[in-house]
Amino acid sequence: MHKRIKRILLKLSGEALSGTRGNGFDPDAVSLMAEGVKDACDIGAQVGVVIGGGNIFRGADASSFVSDRVSADTMGMLATIINALALKEALSKTGVEARVLTAIEMPKVAQTMTKTLALEHLNAGRVVIFGGGTGNPFFTTDTNAALRALEIEADLLIKATKVDGIYDKDPVKHSDANFLKDIDYDEALSKNLGVMDATAIALCRENDLPIRVINIRVPGNIARVIRGEAIGSVVRRRN
């Protein structure tokens, strides 16, 4: 984990784009995310991004008017495409070229996701933002992030959070929470540490893909990880 990283998959929550507002878009928060990705590109990394849709629509909060899980998940996947387009525009303002690839076909809005196309864009120096989840209901954006990371053969999956890494309990609610710097996939699963959902962690474990959890609100953190600094927490296979 102390070697330079060449290609990453960055997992952002939708809430990361809403800042302190809690929903919608905060221009400062969107700019902060874009600057973090630009920093990574400026030092030569290839960057893929998966964004959640919770700042626009969260299926769990729509149970009062959406009774069908498939419909709710579809609405959530569409929200991730809106966020992907927003980040693309923010990156464009920083001079970074990006493409949105989506699992849901909508050719007037974005390109349809294929591994070949994603790799072509990455190798050409473009940021690839994956929208539309996996294109299927019942899968989270965490799982989509693990899937896309494996498809693009990323060296590392970076999970962006609002805290400094992984704790044994929520550090916002518990002052005695213990920081966990280096843990095994099985420990993350057995202790239900909330790093990512179980399917995502299992995918990473099966393919030996490390997960680095960092505080996205600290400017320069993504670039620091790519340079090989051991910031935040890491989930990986330990012998």
HULINRA-V12997 format. One record per residue. N is the residue number from 1. SS is DSSP state (H for helix, E for strand, C for the rest). Layout:
# HULINRA-V12997
N:SS, N:SS
This chain:
# HULINRA-V12997
1:C, 2:C, 3:C, 4:C, 5:C, 6:C, 7:E, 8:E, 9:E, 10:E, 11:E, 12:E, 13:C, 14:H, 15:H, 16:H, 17:H, 18:C, 19:H, 20:H, 21:H, 22:C, 23:C, 24:C, 25:C, 26:C, 27:H, 28:H, 29:H, 30:H, 31:H, 32:H, 33:H, 34:H, 35:H, 36:H, 37:H, 38:H, 39:H, 40:H, 41:H, 42:H, 43:C, 44:C, 45:C, 46:E, 47:E, 48:E, 49:E, 50:E, 51:E, 52:C, 53:C, 54:C, 55:C, 56:C, 57:C, 58:C, 59:H, 60:H, 61:H, 62:H, 63:C, 64:C, 65:C, 66:C, 67:C, 68:C, 69:H, 70:H, 71:H, 72:H, 73:H, 74:H, 75:H, 76:H, 77:H, 78:H, 79:H, 80:H, 81:H, 82:H, 83:H, 84:H, 85:H, 86:H, 87:H, 88:H, 89:H, 90:H, 91:H, 92:H, 93:H, 94:C, 95:C, 96:C, 97:C, 98:E, 99:E, 100:E, 101:E, 102:E, 103:C, 104:C, 105:C, 106:C, 107:C, 108:C, 109:C, 110:C, 111:E, 112:E, 113:C, 114:C, 115:H, 116:H, 117:H, 118:H, 119:H, 120:H, 121:H, 122:H, 123:H, 124:C, 125:C, 126:C, 127:E, 128:E, 129:E, 130:E, 131:E, 132:C, 133:C, 134:C, 135:C, 136:C, 137:C, 138:C, 139:C, 140:C, 141:H, 142:H, 143:H, 144:H, 145:H, 146:H, 147:H, 148:H, 149:H, 150:H, 151:H, 152:C, 153:C, 154:C, 155:C, 156:E, 157:E, 158:E, 159:E, 160:E, 161:E, 162:C, 163:C, 164:C, 165:C, 166:E, 167:E, 168:C, 169:C, 170:C, 171:C, 172:C, 173:C, 174:C, 175:C, 176:C, 177:C, 178:C, 179:E, 180:E, 181:C, 182:E, 183:E, 184:E, 185:H, 186:H, 187:H, 188:H, 189:H, 190:H, 191:C, 192:C, 193:C, 194:C, 195:C, 196:C, 197:C, 198:H, 199:H, 200:H, 201:H, 202:H, 203:H, 204:H, 205:H, 206:H, 207:C, 208:C, 209:C, 210:C, 211:E, 212:E, 213:E, 214:E, 215:E, 216:C, 217:C, 218:C, 219:C, 220:C, 221:H, 222:H, 223:H, 224:H, 225:H, 226:H, 227:C, 228:C, 229:C, 230:C, 231:C, 232:C, 233:E, 234:E, 235:E, 236:E, 237:C, 238:C, 239:C
